[in-house]
Amino acid sequence: MGRVAWLAGVAILVMVANVAVSILYMVLYSYLIDPGHDAQYYNEHIKIAAPYSSIVAGIPLMFLAGWWVSGWWEGKTAVKAALVVWLAYVLIDITVLVAAGLLTTRIAIVFAVSFLTKLGAAYVGALTGIARAKSQ
């Protein structure tokens, strides 16, 4: 059970980093790309941009998470660990979306793409980590 908690912690770290990227994007957008609007304009923009930001930033973040946790175990267990990180991320994200009442059909489709790309990234990250460990 302790290992699963560590893996869930990694999922939370990925989520926090992903949110930080969205915030950084919004700061850059509001100051450099399209300055001079009121707060409501930017609030509406981030509602549209955040899911796409999650895809773009989430791929390398989940790859790194898969790579990182693969070093904690060997072989197939390393891949399973990366998949547990991904599953924890998905469960937390879906829970937040449902609780906040934000799960619309459009958002569900975008998040399905986001979750699938993160799954692939975590898997490839774990495989890369395993290959790195074998070569050392």
C-alpha positions in Angstrom: 0.0 0.0 0.0 2.9 2.4 0.7 4.2 2.0 -2.8 0.8 2.9 -4.3 0.8 6.0 -2.1 4.2 7.1 -3.4 2.9 6.5 -7.0 -0.2 8.6 -6.3 2.1 11.3 -4.9 4.0 11.3 -8.2 0.6 11.7 -10.0 -0.2 14.7 -7.8 3.2 16.2 -8.6 2.5 15.8 -12.3 -0.9 17.4 -11.8 0.6 20.3 -9.9 3.3 20.8 -12.6 0.6 20.7 -15.3 -1.5 23.4 -13.5 1.7 25.5 -13.1 2.2 25.3 -16.8 -1.3 26.5 -17.4 -0.8 29.4 -15.0 2.5 30.3 -16.7 0.8 30.2 -20.1 -2.0 32.5 -18.8 0.5 35.0 -17.4 2.4 35.0 -20.7 -0.8 35.3 -22.7 -2.2 38.2 -20.6 1.0 40.2 -20.5 2.7 39.4 -23.9 0.4 37.9 -26.4 -3.0 39.6 -25.8 -2.6 42.3 -23.1 -5.1 45.0 -22.2 -8.3 43.0 -21.5 -10.3 42.7 -18.3 -10.1 39.6 -16.0 -13.2 38.0 -17.3 -11.7 37.9 -20.8 -8.7 36.0 -19.5 -10.9 33.7 -17.3 -12.9 32.7 -20.4 -9.8 32.1 -22.4 -8.2 29.8 -19.8 -11.3 27.7 -19.7 -10.7 26.9 -23.4 -6.9 26.8 -23.3 -6.3 24.8 -20.1 -7.4 21.4 -21.5 -5.1 21.8 -24.5 -2.3 23.0 -22.3 -2.8 19.9 -20.3 -2.2 17.8 -23.4 0.8 19.7 -24.6 2.5 19.9 -21.1 1.2 16.6 -19.9 3.0 14.5 -22.5 6.5 15.3 -21.3 5.5 15.5 -17.7 4.0 12.0 -17.7 6.9 10.7 -19.8 9.3 11.9 -17.0 7.0 10.5 -14.3 7.1 7.1 -16.1 10.8 7.3 -16.5 11.4 8.3 -12.9 9.2 5.6 -11.3 10.6 2.9 -13.6 13.9 3.3 -11.7 12.2 2.2 -8.5 11.4 -1.3 -9.8 12.6 -3.8 -12.5 11.1 -5.2 -15.6 7.3 -5.4 -15.9 6.8 -4.0 -12.4 8.4 -0.8 -13.6 5.8 -0.5 -16.4 3.0 -1.3 -13.9 4.3 1.5 -11.6 4.1 4.0 -14.4 0.6 2.9 -15.3 -0.5 3.3 -11.6 0.8 6.9 -11.7 -1.3 7.4 -14.9 -4.4 5.8 -13.4 -4.1 7.9 -10.2 -3.8 11.0 -12.3 -6.9 10.1 -14.3 -8.9 9.3 -11.2 -8.0 12.5 -9.5 -8.6 14.6 -12.6 -12.0 13.0 -13.3 -13.1 13.4 -9.7 -12.2 17.1 -9.7 -14.0 17.7 -13.0 -17.1 15.9 -11.9 -17.1 17.6 -8.5 -16.7 21.0 -10.0 -19.5 20.3 -12.6 -17.1 21.0 -15.5 -17.5 17.7 -17.3 -19.3 18.6 -20.6 -19.2 16.5 -23.8 -16.5 18.8 -25.3 -14.4 18.6 -22.2 -14.8 14.8 -22.0 -13.5 14.4 -25.6 -10.5 16.7 -25.0 -9.8 14.9 -21.7 -10.0 11.5 -23.3 -7.3 12.7 -25.8 -5.4 14.1 -22.9 -5.6 10.8 -20.9 -4.6 8.7 -23.9 -1.6 10.8 -24.7 -0.6 10.7 -21.0 -1.0 6.9 -21.0 1.3 6.6 -24.0 3.8 9.0 -22.5 3.9 7.1 -19.2 4.3 3.8 -20.9 7.1 5.0 -23.2 8.8 6.8 -20.3 8.8 3.5 -18.3 10.2 1.6 -21.3 12.9 4.2 -21.7 13.8 4.0 -18.0 14.0 0.2 -18.2 16.3 0.4 -21.3 18.5 3.0 -19.5 18.8 0.7 -16.4 19.7 -2.3 -18.6 22.4 -0.4 -20.4 24.2 0.6 -17.2 
